[in-house]
């Protein structure tokens, strides 16, 4: 039987149902649902809250002439969203994606942990009690979004999810990095953007599949050396912290393609960066550089370079020797040249190389 990829959007003034995998219109998708005789053909339910104004939503199966709806749920209060996961969703036995963003859900019912087919769960924007997060038999789950849930801890049972690849914990209140994460060896992408972290556990080096760890907007005063021991990483993302030095060991991360160091307290970069010949993006804006670090001119794969909002007085003429450079951000620096013509001439040479310069 062909499965339907159906998205349920609860909007301010209407209920719109939209097929994810096709460009067919709302009417066609509604007709597909009406003709469905089994709720297990529904693979995706998206109940993102956008100021709910429906107190009752029902979807009927008209083919079998049943009087009972195949899907039904109720909101508890207008404008406040769902306070619990609708029990009727449990009937969708083959559900792969359950998206419940921005409601007032505080716990997961036990039946959610029994959904064997579930691959994606989005609970972002809910005041979830971490002790009520159950992941018992979700052995196929790959993506969990717990952003904006006011979390300070993660449940130990999360380690049971052996196929979990992406975990988003952005905009929470973590002071300590959860000890359970190094035990989830399948993780590839982890987000802790905008938390209160200042250290990482040494056991994090056991994540041999990790490609991306987002540590933007935390409280790091030192670059976590353990990051240099995770050789699978493709990006370093630790902008907007309080770091004043990058260790030479960063040169050991041969798979790096992107480095984000914005908004720190850096005045120099380690020479070992020149070993990273796959790096195409380097963002070092909003630091304390007085000149472009010499090692930058040795990073021959650079395509996108942001040096804006520093204390740089000169633009290095060596920039024209970066063969693949396509985008250069230089605004917000107190450039000082004996005459403007010298500065203008250098910019023109850079632009003549096909570089898009943002002054």
C-alpha positions in Angstrom: 0.0 0.0 0.0 1.3 3.5 -0.9 1.9 5.5 2.2 0.8 9.1 2.5 3.3 11.8 3.6 0.8 14.2 5.3 1.5 17.3 7.2 -1.1 18.7 9.6 -0.7 22.5 10.2 -3.0 24.1 12.8 -3.0 27.8 11.9 -4.6 30.9 13.4 -7.7 30.9 11.3 -7.8 27.7 9.3 -6.6 24.1 9.2 -4.3 23.5 6.2 -3.2 20.0 5.2 -0.3 19.8 2.9 1.5 16.9 1.2 5.2 16.9 2.0 6.4 14.8 -0.9 4.3 16.3 -3.7 3.3 19.7 -5.0 -0.4 18.8 -4.9 -2.8 21.3 -3.4 -4.6 21.2 -0.1 -7.8 19.9 -1.7 -6.0 16.9 -3.2 -4.4 16.1 0.1 -7.7 16.3 1.9 -9.2 13.9 -0.6 -6.3 11.5 0.1 -7.0 11.5 3.8 -10.8 11.0 3.2 -10.0 8.0 1.1 -7.6 6.5 3.7 -9.2 3.4 5.3 -6.2 2.9 7.7 -4.5 5.4 9.9 -1.3 3.5 9.6 -0.9 5.0 6.2 -0.1 8.3 7.8 3.6 8.7 8.3 4.0 12.4 9.3 1.9 14.5 11.7 2.9 18.2 12.1 1.0 20.0 14.8 3.2 23.1 15.1 1.2 25.5 17.2 0.6 28.9 15.6 -1.9 30.4 17.9 -4.5 27.6 17.8 -8.1 28.7 17.5 -9.7 25.2 17.0 -11.1 23.5 20.0 -11.8 20.3 18.1 -10.2 18.8 15.0 -11.5 15.6 13.3 -10.6 13.8 10.1 -13.0 11.2 8.8 -12.6 8.1 6.6 -15.5 8.4 4.1 -14.7 5.3 2.1 -15.6 2.9 4.9 -18.6 5.0 5.9 -17.5 4.9 9.5 -19.1 7.4 11.8 -16.1 7.6 14.1 -13.1 9.8 12.9 -9.8 8.1 12.2 -7.9 11.0 13.7 -9.2 13.3 16.4 -7.8 15.6 19.0 -8.8 18.6 21.1 -7.1 21.7 22.3 -7.4 22.5 26.0 -7.4 26.2 25.7 -7.6 28.6 22.8 -4.2 30.3 22.2 -2.4 28.1 24.6 -1.9 25.0 22.4 -2.0 21.4 23.4 -1.2 20.4 27.0 -0.8 16.7 26.2 0.0 14.6 23.2 -3.3 13.6 21.6 -3.9 9.9 22.4 -5.6 9.3 19.0 -2.1 9.7 17.3 -1.3 6.3 18.9 -3.4 4.7 16.2 -0.9 5.8 13.5 1.2 2.7 14.0 3.6 3.4 11.2 4.2 7.1 12.1 7.7 8.2 11.2 7.6 11.9 12.1 5.7 13.5 15.1 6.2 17.3 15.2 4.7 19.0 18.2 6.5 22.3 18.3 5.5 25.2 20.7 2.7 23.8 22.8 2.4 23.3 26.6 3.2 19.6 26.7 5.1 18.6 29.9 5.5 14.9 29.4 5.4 12.1 26.8 2.7 9.4 27.2 4.1 5.8 27.4 2.7 4.9 24.0 5.0 7.3 22.3 8.0 5.3 23.6 6.3 2.2 22.0 6.2 3.7 18.5 8.7 1.4 16.8 8.6 3.2 13.4 9.2 6.7 14.8 12.3 8.4 13.2 11.7 12.1 14.0 10.3 13.7 17.2 10.1 17.5 17.6 9.1 18.7 21.0 10.8 22.1 20.8 9.1 25.0 22.6 7.4 22.8 25.2 8.0 22.9 29.0 9.1 19.3 29.0 10.1 17.6 32.3 13.2 15.7 31.3 12.2 12.8 33.7 9.1 12.4 31.6 11.0 11.9 28.4 10.5 8.2 27.6 12.4 6.5 24.8 11.9 2.8 25.5 11.4 1.1 22.1 12.0 3.9 19.6 14.8 1.9 18.1 14.6 3.7 14.8 14.5 7.2 16.0 17.2 9.4 14.3 16.2 13.0 15.0 15.1 14.5 18.3 14.5 18.3 18.8 14.3 19.5 22.4 15.1 23.2 21.7 13.5 25.8 23.9 12.2 23.3 26.5 13.9 25.0 29.6 16.0 21.8 30.1 18.9 21.5 32.4 19.4 17.7 32.1 18.7 14.8 29.7 17.4 11.4 30.8 19.9 8.6 31.0 17.6 6.3 29.0 18.3 8.4 25.9 21.4 6.2 25.4 19.1 3.4 24.3 18.5 5.1 21.0 21.3 3.4 19.1 20.4 5.1 15.8 20.0 8.6 17.0 22.0 10.9 14.6 20.7 14.4 15.4 19.9 15.9 18.8 19.0 19.5 19.2 19.1 21.1 22.6 19.4 24.8 21.6 18.1 27.6 23.8 17.9 25.7 27.1 19.6 26.1 30.5 22.3 23.5 30.5 25.2 24.4 32.8 26.9 21.0 32.5 27.1 19.0 29.3 24.9 16.0 29.6 26.9 12.8 30.5 24.6 10.7 28.5 25.6 12.2 25.1 29.1 10.5 24.9 27.3 7.2 25.2 25.2 7.7 22.1 27.9 6.7 19.6 25.6 7.2 16.5 25.3 11.0 17.0 26.4 13.0 14.0 24.9 16.5 14.7 24.4 18.0 18.1 23.1 21.4 19.0 23.7 23.3 22.3 23.4 26.8 20.9 22.6 29.4 23.6 23.1 27.5 26.8 25.4 28.1 29.8 28.1 25.6 29.1 31.8 26.3 30.0 33.3 22.8 29.7 33.0 19.6 27.7 33.6 16.1 29.1 36.7 14.3 27.9 34.6 11.3 27.1 33.1 13.3 24.2 36.0 12.0 22.1 34.2 8.7 21.9 31.7 10.1 19.5 33.4 8.7 16.4 30.6 9.7 14.1 30.2 13.4 15.2 30.4 15.9 12.4 28.9 19.0 13.9 28.6 20.3 17.5 27.0 23.8 17.8 28.3 25.6 20.8 27.4 29.2 19.8 26.5 31.5 22.6 27.8 29.7 25.7 30.2 30.5 28.5 33.5 29.0 27.3 36.6 30.9 28.3 39.0 28.3 26.9 38.7 26.3 23.7 37.7 22.8 24.7 40.7 20.7 23.7 38.6 17.6 23.5 37.1 19.0 20.3 40.5 18.5 18.7 40.3 14.8 19.4 37.1 14.2 17.4 38.6 13.6 14.0 35.3 13.2 12.2 34.2 16.8 12.7 33.5 18.8 9.6 32.8 22.1 11.4 33.9 24.0 14.5 31.1 26.2 15.7 32.0 28.0 18.9 31.2 31.6 18.1 30.1 34.1 20.7 31.9 32.8 23.7 34.9 34.3 25.7 37.8 32.4 24.1 41.1 34.1 23.7 43.2 31.3 22.2 42.8 28.4 19.8 45.1 25.4 20.4 47.5 24.1 17.8 45.8 20.7 18.0 43.0 22.1 15.9 45.3 21.3 13.0 44.7 17.6 13.6 41.1 17.9 12.4 41.7 17.0 8.8 38.0 16.8 7.9 37.2 20.3 8.8 35.5 22.4 6.1 34.1 25.3 8.1 35.4 27.2 11.2 33.1 29.6 13.1 35.0 31.7 15.7 33.0 34.9 15.7 32.5 37.1 18.7 35.3 35.8 20.9 38.5 37.5 22.2 41.0 36.2 19.7 44.1 38.2 18.7 45.9 35.4 16.8 45.3 32.0 15.1 47.5 28.9 15.4 50.0 28.1 12.6 48.6 24.6 12.3 45.5 25.9 10.6 47.5 25.7 7.4 47.3 21.9 7.6 43.5 22.1 7.1 43.4 22.1 3.4 39.7 21.3 3.2 38.6 24.5 5.0 36.5 26.6 2.7 34.9 28.9 5.3 36.6 30.9 8.1 34.6 33.4 10.2 36.7 35.4 12.7 34.7 38.6 12.8 34.0 40.5 16.1 37.3 39.5 17.8 40.4 41.6 18.6 42.6 41.1 15.6 44.8 44.0 14.6 45.9 42.3 11.3 44.9 39.3 9.3 46.7 36.3 10.9 49.5 35.2 8.5 48.2 31.6 8.5 45.1 32.7 6.7 47.1 33.3 3.6 48.2 29.7 3.7 44.7 28.3 3.7 44.5 27.9 0.0 41.0 26.3 -0.1 39.3 29.3 1.5 36.2 30.5 -0.4 34.4 32.5 2.3 36.4 34.7 4.7 34.8 37.1 7.3 37.3 39.4 9.1 34.8 42.2 9.8 34.4 44.1 13.0 38.0 43.7 14.3 40.7 46.3 14.9 42.6 45.7 11.6 44.5 48.7 10.1 45.6 47.0 6.9 44.3 44.5 4.4 47.1 42.0 3.5 47.9 42.1 -0.2 48.4 38.4 0.0 44.6 38.1 -0.2 44.9 38.1 -4.0 46.9 34.9 -3.7 44.0 32.9 -2.3 43.0 31.1 -5.5 39.5 30.1 -4.5 38.3 33.1 -2.5 34.8 34.1 -3.5 33.4 36.1 -0.6 35.2 38.6 1.7 33.7 40.6 4.6 35.8 43.5 5.8 33.4 46.1 7.2 33.7 47.5 10.6 37.6 47.7 10.7 39.5 51.0 11.2 41.6 50.6 8.1 44.3 53.3 7.9 46.3 53.9 4.7 48.5 56.9 3.7 46.0 57.6 1.0 42.7 56.1 0.1 43.9 55.3 -3.4 46.2 52.6 -2.0 43.3 50.9 -0.1 40.9 51.3 -3.1 43.5 49.8 -5.5 43.9 46.7 -3.3 40.2 46.2 -3.1 40.0 46.5 -6.9 42.7 43.9 -7.3 40.8 41.5 -5.0 37.5 42.1 -6.8 39.3 41.6 -10.1 39.9 38.0 -8.9 36.1 37.5 -8.9 35.8 38.0 -5.2 32.6 39.5 -3.8 33.7 42.1 -1.2 31.4 43.4 1.5 32.9 46.7 2.8 
